[in-house]
Amino acid sequence: MKKFDTTSLWQDAWRRLKRDKIAVISLCFVIFFTLLAIYGEIVYQYHDVLDITPNYQKTNLENAYISPNINYLMGTDGLGRDVMARLIQGVRIAYKVGIITSLIAIPIGVILGCIAAYYGGKIDDIIVWFYSTVASMPGLLFILAIAMIFKGQGLLGIYLGIGLTTWVGLCRLVRGEVLKHKELTYVHSAKVLGISSSKIMFKHILPNIFHIIIVTFTLRFPAAVGTEVIMSYLGIGVQNEPSWGLMIESARMRLWQGMWWEMTFVTIALFLLVLSFNLLGDSLRDALDPKLND
């Protein structure tokens, strides 16, 4: 048996994905939110370099609670700040949380999963015991504990809390796939040629299971964003930036007085972001499944 052709796998997956209208629409939304996050980061870095207060942070009580109009498309909040500008910054924070926590969790899950499956024996038993122990811990409480330790240091606590508690699922998936791949002919051939174990794992097996990592990223990204929103809502996440959680918390008190726009637009943005990534992840999982035939 020859090594899998990963190039043809991705080409076939893209062909299937393009035929799925829901996947295409979801991808368009993901691209749209990505562009908003990039724009928000540029605006943030520009004001940070110049050491000036950005407009979305400036208060003007004379403009407080202005409903959506031509000047403020999403209205203003209780301090007269533009809701749309703050919502875009919320996209920036959401993406930073999703990406940075993935950069923490995915390498842990992939490395431990590969090592456990490839070497087996006691090493496998130790790693399985370790991730079973982590999985048995209440995830939200663990994230809260880490976030409280690093409270006052921005989103560092959220990054570490989410990143260090969400790698278990990927570790299990990678372990299962490596267990199957290490018995295939191309791996046995590499061993006969004297290729080192690390090269076999990360240069031969890993490229053939990389689609699992991509799908996992698209599914865990919205989960990380949702967790950050909850943490910020509880007052544990970022406090000096317009996180969606903080915007929801500040808007809820005025909702009963008819100031609906901030809560509404933030909720819609969060809903669309999470839904788009989840639908795209489901479609990618189907498109990359080699068992599916046209």
For each residue, the residues with C-beta under 8 A, 3 or more apart:
1: 184 185 186
2: 185 186
3: 186 204 208
4: 9 208
5: 8 9
6: 9 10 207 208 210
7: 10 11
8: 5 11 12
9: 4 5 6 12 13 211 288 290
10: 6 7 13 14 211
11: 7 8 14 15
12: 8 9 15 16 287
13: 9 10 16 17 211 284 287 288
14: 10 11 17 18 287
15: 11 12 18 19
16: 12 13 19 20 286 287 292
17: 13 14 20 23 24 27 283 284 287
18: 14 15 24
19: 15 16
20: 16 17 23 24 283 286 287
21: 24 25
22: 25 26 279 283
23: 17 20 26 27 279 280 283 284 287
24: 17 18 20 21 27 28
25: 21 22 28 29
26: 22 23 29 30 275 276 277 279 280 283
27: 17 23 24 30 31 276 280
28: 24 25 31 32
29: 25 26 32 33 272 273 276
30: 26 27 33 34 276 277 280
31: 27 28 34 35
32: 28 29 35 36
33: 29 30 36 37 91 95 272 273 276
34: 30 31 37 38 95
35: 31 32 38 39
36: 32 33 39 40 88 91 92
37: 33 34 40 41 91 92 94 95 96
38: 34 35 41 42
39: 35 36 42 43 88
40: 36 37 43 44 88 89 91 92
41: 37 38 44 45 92
42: 38 39 45 46
43: 39 40 46 47 54 56 88 89
44: 40 41 47 48 54 89 92
45: 41 42 48 49
46: 42 43 49 50
47: 43 44 50 51 52 53 54
48: 44 45 51
49: 45 46
50: 46 47
51: 47 48
52: 47
53: 47 57 58
54: 43 44 47 57 58
55: 58 82 85
56: 43 81 82 85 86 88 89 242
57: 53 54 81 242
58: 53 54 55 81
59: 79 80 81
60: 63 64 79 80 81
61: 64 79 80
62: 80
63: 60 66 72 76 80
64: 60 61 76 77 78 79 80
65: 75 76 77 78 254 259
66: 63 69 71 72 75 76 80
67: 75 261
68: 72 73 74 75 261
69: 66 72 73 75
70: 73
71: 66
72: 63 66 68 69 75 76 82 83 84
73: 68 69 70 84
74: 68 82 83 84 87 261 262 265
75: 65 66 67 68 69 72 83 261 262
76: 63 64 65 66 72 80 81 82 83
77: 64 65 80 81 83 86 247 250 251 262
78: 64 65 250 254 259
79: 59 60 61 64
80: 59 60 61 62 63 64 66 76 77
81: 56 57 58 59 60 76 77 85 86
82: 55 56 72 74 76 85 86
83: 72 74 75 76 77 86 87 247 261 262 265 266
84: 72 73 74 87 88 265
85: 55 56 81 82 88 89
86: 56 77 81 82 83 89 90 242 247
87: 74 83 84 90 91 242 244 247 265 266 269
88: 36 39 40 43 56 84 85 91 92
89: 40 43 44 56 85 86 92 93 241 242
90: 86 87 93 94 242 243 244 247 266 269
91: 33 36 37 40 87 88 94 95 269 273
92: 36 37 40 41 44 88 89 95 96
93: 89 90 96 97 155 228 238 241 242 243 244
94: 37 90 91 97 98 225 228 229 244 273
95: 33 34 37 91 92 98 99
96: 37 92 93 99 100 155
97: 93 94 100 101 155 158 159 162 224 225 227 228
98: 94 95 101 102 221 222 224 225
99: 95 96 102 103 221
100: 96 97 103 104 155 159 163
101: 97 98 104 105 158 159 162 163 166 220 224
102: 98 99 105 106 163 217 220 221 224
103: 99 100 106 107 163
104: 100 101 107 108 159 160 162 163 164 167
105: 101 102 108 109 162 163 164 166 167 170 220
106: 102 103 109 110 167 170 213 216 217
107: 103 104 110 111
108: 104 105 111 112 163 164 167 171
109: 105 106 112 113 167 168 169 170 171 173 174 216
110: 106 107 113 114 170 171 174 206 213
111: 107 108 114 115
112: 108 109 115 116 127 130 131 167 171 175
113: 109 110 116 117 127 170 171 172 173 174 175 178
114: 110 111 117 118 174 175 178 201 202 205 206
115: 111 112 118 119 123 127 201
116: 112 113 119 120 123 124 127 128 171 175
117: 113 114 120 124 174 175 176 177 178 179 182
118: 114 115 178 182 197 200 201 205
119: 115 116 123 124 197
120: 116 117 123 124
121: 124 125
122: 125 126
123: 115 116 119 120 126 127
124: 116 117 119 120 121 127 128 175
125: 121 122 128 129
126: 122 123 129 130
127: 112 113 115 116 123 124 130 131 171 175
128: 116 124 125 131 132 175
129: 125 126 132 133
130: 112 126 127 133 134
131: 112 127 128 134 135 167 168 171 172
132: 128 129 135 136
133: 129 130 136 137
134: 130 131 137 165 168
135: 131 132 168
136: 132 133
137: 133 134 141 142 165
138: 141 142
139: 142 143 165 166
140: 143 144 227 230
141: 137 138 144 145
142: 137 138 139 145 146 161 164 165
143: 139 140 146 147 158 161 162 165 227 231
144: 140 141 147 148 161 231 234 236
145: 141 142 148 149 161
146: 142 143 149 150 157 160 161 164
147: 143 144 150 151 157 158 161 231 236 237
148: 144 145 151 157 236
149: 145 146 157
150: 146 147 153 156 157 160
151: 147 148 157 236
152:
153: 150 156 157
154: 238 240 241
155: 93 96 97 100 158 159 228 237 238
156: 150 153 159 160
157: 146 147 148 149 150 151 153 160 161 236 237
158: 97 101 143 147 155 161 162 227 228 231 236 237 238
159: 97 100 101 104 155 156 162 163
160: 104 146 150 156 157 163 164
161: 142 143 144 145 146 147 157 158 164 165 231
162: 97 101 104 105 143 158 159 165 166 224 227 228
163: 100 101 102 103 104 105 108 159 160 166 167
164: 104 105 108 142 146 160 161 167
165: 134 137 139 142 143 161 162 168
166: 101 105 139 162 163 169 220 223 224
167: 104 105 106 108 109 112 131 163 164 170 171
168: 109 131 134 135 165 171 172
169: 109 166 172 173 216 220
170: 105 106 109 110 113 167 173 174 212 213 216 220
171: 108 109 110 112 113 116 127 131 167 168 174 175
172: 113 131 168 169 175 176
173: 109 113 169 170 176 177 212 216
174: 109 110 113 114 117 170 171 177 178 209 212 213
175: 112 113 114 116 117 124 127 128 171 172 178 179
176: 117 172 173 179 180
177: 117 173 174 180 181 209 212
178: 113 114 117 118 174 175 181 182 201 205 209
179: 117 175 176 182 183
180: 176 177 183 184
181: 177 178 184 187 205 208 209
182: 117 118 178 179 187 205
183: 179 180 187 188
184: 1 180 181 187 188
185: 1 2 188 189
186: 1 2 3 189 190 204
187: 181 182 183 184 190 191 200 204 205
188: 183 184 185 191 192
189: 185 186 192 193
190: 186 187 193 195 199 200 204
191: 187 188 194 195 200
192: 188 189
193: 189 190
194: 191
195: 190 191 199 200 204
196: 199 200
197: 118 119 200 201
198: 201 202
199: 190 195 196 202 203 204
200: 118 187 190 191 195 196 197 203 204 205
201: 114 115 118 178 197 198 204 205 206
202: 114 198 199 205 206
203: 199 200 206 207
204: 3 186 187 190 195 199 200 201 207 208
205: 114 118 178 181 182 187 200 201 202 208 209
206: 110 114 201 202 203 209 210
207: 6 203 204 210
208: 3 4 6 181 204 205
209: 174 177 178 181 205 206 212 213
210: 6 206 207 213 214
211: 9 10 13 214 215 284 288
212: 170 173 174 177 209 215 216
213: 106 110 170 174 209 210 216 217
214: 210 211 217 218 284 288
215: 211 212 218 219 281 284 285 288
216: 106 109 169 170 173 212 213 219 220
217: 102 106 213 214 220 221
218: 214 215 221 277 278 280 281 284
219: 215 216 222 223 277 278 281
220: 101 102 105 166 169 170 216 217 223 224
221: 98 99 102 217 218 224 225 277
222: 98 219 225 226 273 274 277 278
223: 166 219 220 226 227
224: 97 98 101 102 162 166 220 221 227 228
225: 94 97 98 221 222 228 229 270 273 274
226: 222 223 229 230 270 274
227: 97 140 143 158 162 223 224 230 231
228: 93 94 97 155 158 162 224 225 231 232 237 243 245
229: 94 225 226 232 233 243 244 245 248 270
230: 140 226 227 233 234 245
231: 143 144 147 158 161 227 228 234 236 237 245
232: 228 229 235 236 237 238 243 244 245 246 249
233: 229 230 245 246 248 249
234: 144 230 231 237 245
235: 232 239 249
236: 144 147 148 151 157 158 231 232
237: 147 155 157 158 228 231 232 234 243 245 246
238: 93 154 155 158 232 241 243 246
239: 235 246
240: 154
241: 89 93 154 238 246
242: 56 57 86 87 89 90 93 246 247
243: 90 93 228 229 232 237 238 246 247
244: 87 90 93 94 229 232 247 248 266 269 270
245: 228 229 230 231 232 233 234 237 248 249
246: 232 233 237 238 239 241 242 243 249 250
247: 77 83 86 87 90 242 243 244 250 251 262 266
248: 229 233 244 245 251 252 263 266 267
249: 232 233 235 245 246 252
250: 77 78 246 247 253 262
251: 77 247 248 254 255 259 262 263 266
252: 248 249 255 263
253: 250
254: 65 78 251 257 259 262
255: 251 252 259 260 263
256:
257: 254
258:
259: 65 78 251 254 255 262
260: 255 263 264
261: 67 68 74 75 83 264 265
262: 74 75 77 83 247 250 251 254 259 265 266
263: 248 251 252 255 260 266 267
264: 260 261 267 268
265: 74 83 84 87 261 262 268 269
266: 83 87 90 244 247 248 251 262 263 269 270
267: 248 263 264 270 271
268: 264 265 271 272
269: 87 90 91 244 265 266 272 273
270: 225 226 229 244 266 267 273 274
271: 267 268 274 275
272: 29 33 268 269 275 276
273: 29 33 91 94 222 225 269 270 276 277
274: 222 225 226 270 271 277 278
275: 26 271 272 278 279
276: 26 27 29 30 33 272 273 279 280
277: 26 30 218 219 221 222 273 274 280 281
278: 218 219 222 274 275 281 282
279: 22 23 26 275 276 282 283
280: 23 26 27 30 218 276 277 283 284
281: 215 218 219 277 278 284 285
282: 278 279 285 286
283: 17 20 22 23 26 279 280 286 287
284: 13 17 23 211 214 215 218 280 281 287 288
285: 215 281 282 288 289
286: 16 20 282 283 289 292
287: 12 13 14 16 17 20 23 283 284
288: 9 13 211 214 215 284 285
289: 285 286 292
290: 9
291:
292: 16 286 289
293:
294:
